Amino acid sequence: MVKAIITIEEKTNRVLNIIKAKFGLKDKSAAINLMAEQYSEELLEPQLRPEYADKLATIEKEKGLRFKNVDELRAHIDNA
């Protein structure tokens, strides 16, 4: 475990307090850890996650529809 002294803005402090209360956490360190975990799951390196590779493979297998003009597209949408 790493200990750090950080300087945060007042708004950030309020957000940490809200997260702490919402999830019943012991301290702001736990709130920061939770935020970092959620951030990493949602935003960091999604292409490295196995579910991303599965989703990409599924998308690559799909074949698109071609339309000669907008009217054909509208007819297809209306019939769907």
TIVEXDO-663871 format. One line per field, with one value per residue: residue number from 1; residue in one letter; z, x, y of N, C-alpha, C in turn. Coordinates in steps of 0.1 Angstrom, whole numbers. Atoms other than C-alpha are relative to their C-alpha. Layout:
! residues N
mikol [NUM, ...]
baro [A, ...]
n.z [Z, ...]
n.x [X, ...]
n.y [Y, ...]
ca.z [Z, ...]
ca.x [X, ...]
ca.y [Y, ...]
c.z [Z, ...]
c.x [X, ...]
c.y [Y, ...]
***
This chain:
! residues 80
mikol [1, 2, 3, 4, 5, 6, 7, 8, 9, 10, 11, 12, 13, 14, 15, 16, 17, 18, 19, 20, 21, 22, 23, 24, 25, 26, 27, 28, 29, 30, 31, 32, 33, 34, 35, 36, 37, 38, 39, 40, 41, 42, 43, 44, 45, 46, 47, 48, 49, 50, 51, 52, 53, 54, 55, 56, 57, 58, 59, 60, 61, 62, 63, 64, 65, 66, 67, 68, 69, 70, 71, 72, 73, 74, 75, 76, 77, 78, 79, 80]
baro [M, V, K, A, I, I, T, I, E, E, K, T, N, R, V, L, N, I, I, K, A, K, F, G, L, K, D, K, S, A, A, I, N, L, M, A, E, Q, Y, S, E, E, L, L, E, P, Q, L, R, P, E, Y, A, D, K, L, A, T, I, E, K, E, K, G, L, R, F, K, N, V, D, E, L, R, A, H, I, D, N, A]
n.z [0, 1, -6, 8, -4, 13, -1, 9, 0, -9, 7, 0, -14, -2, 8, -8, -11, 5, 3, -13, -7, 8, 0, -13, -1, -13, 2, 14, 7, 6, 11, 11, 6, 7, 12, 9, 5, 10, 11, 7, 6, 11, 10, 3, 8, 2, 10, -7, -8, 8, 6, 11, 12, 4, 7, 13, 9, 4, 9, 13, 7, 6, 13, 1, 11, 9, 6, 12, -3, -13, 1, -3, -15, -7, 2, -9, -14, -2, 0, -11]
n.x [8, -8, 7, -3, 6, 4, 8, 12, 9, 12, 10, -4, 2, 14, 3, -5, 9, 12, -3, -2, 13, 9, -5, -3, -15, -6, -7, -1, -9, 9, 8, -9, -3, 12, 0, -11, 4, 10, -6, -8, 9, 8, -7, -13, -4, 11, -3, -7, 10, 5, 13, -1, -5, 12, 9, -6, 2, 14, 3, -7, 7, 12, -1, 9, 9, -3, 12, -4, 3, 6, 13, -1, -3, 12, 9, -5, 3, 15, 4, -6]
n.y [-12, -13, -11, -13, -13, -6, -13, 1, -11, 1, 7, 14, 4, 3, 12, 12, 2, 5, 14, 7, 2, 9, 13, 4, 3, -5, -13, -6, 8, 10, -6, -2, 13, 4, -9, 4, 14, -2, -6, 9, 10, -6, -8, 4, 11, 9, 10, 11, 9, 11, -3, -10, 8, 8, -9, -4, 11, 1, -11, 3, 11, -6, -6, -12, -1, -11, -7, -8, -14, -2, 5, 14, 1, -3, 11, 11, -3, 1, 14, 7]
ca.z [0, -9, 12, -4, 7, -20, -25, -39, -47, -25, -52, -54, -16, -17, -44, -23, 7, -14, -27, 8, 22, -8, -7, 31, 29, 59, 45, 15, 6, 0, -21, -42, -47, -57, -82, -97, -100, -118, -140, -150, -158, -180, -197, -196, -223, -233, -262, -237, -219, -231, -235, -258, -281, -281, -290, -317, -332, -333, -350, -376, -385, -392, -427, -435, -458, -489, -502, -536, -522, -491, -503, -501, -466, -455, -470, -451, -418, -423, -430, -400]
ca.x [0, 13, 6, 4, -3, -24, -40, -75, -100, -131, -154, -134, -135, -173, -175, -153, -175, -206, -190, -179, -214, -232, -211, -206, -168, -146, -125, -117, -89, -115, -135, -105, -97, -133, -132, -99, -113, -144, -124, -101, -129, -148, -121, -87, -75, -109, -93, -73, -104, -116, -152, -141, -123, -155, -176, -152, -153, -191, -192, -166, -188, -218, -226, -241, -269, -264, -289, -289, -305, -322, -356, -345, -332, -364, -385, -363, -367, -405, -408, -387]
ca.y [0, 35, 65, 100, 135, 151, 186, 185, 212, 219, 205, 173, 170, 172, 146, 122, 128, 120, 88, 78, 83, 66, 35, 34, 36, 42, 71, 92, 68, 41, 65, 73, 36, 30, 59, 46, 10, 22, 45, 18, -6, 19, 40, 25, 2, -13, -32, -53, -67, -101, -89, -61, -87, -108, -78, -67, -102, -102, -68, -79, -109, -87, -77, -43, -35, -14, 11, 28, 59, 74, 63, 26, 32, 48, 20, -6, 13, 16, -21, -31]
c.z [0, 7, -7, 7, -13, 4, -10, 2, 9, -7, 0, 14, 2, -7, 7, 12, -4, -3, 12, 7, -8, 1, 14, 3, 13, -1, -14, -8, -7, -12, -12, -7, -8, -14, -10, -6, -11, -13, -9, -8, -12, -11, -4, -8, -2, -10, 6, 8, -9, -6, -11, -12, -5, -8, -13, -10, -5, -10, -13, -8, -7, -14, -1, -12, -9, -6, -12, 3, 14, 0, 4, 15, 8, -1, 9, 14, 2, 1, 12, 13]
c.x [9, -8, 5, -7, -4, -8, -11, -8, -12, -11, 3, -2, -14, -4, 5, -9, -13, 2, 2, -13, -9, 4, 4, 14, 5, 7, 1, 10, -8, -8, 9, 3, -12, -1, 10, -4, -11, 5, 8, -8, -7, 9, 14, 1, -12, 4, 8, -9, -5, -14, 0, 4, -12, -10, 5, -2, -14, -3, 7, -7, -13, 2, -10, -9, 4, -13, 4, -3, -7, -14, 0, 2, -13, -11, 4, -3, -15, -5, 5, -8]
c.y [12, 11, 13, 11, 7, 13, -1, 13, -3, -9, -15, -6, -4, -13, -13, -3, -6, -15, -8, -3, -10, -14, -6, -3, 6, 14, 4, -9, -12, 5, 2, -13, -5, 7, -6, -14, 2, 7, -9, -10, 6, 7, -4, -13, -10, -11, -11, -9, -11, 3, 10, -8, -8, 9, 4, -12, -2, 11, -3, -10, 5, 6, 11, -2, 12, 5, 8, 15, 1, -6, -15, -2, 3, -11, -12, 3, -1, -14, -8, 0]
***
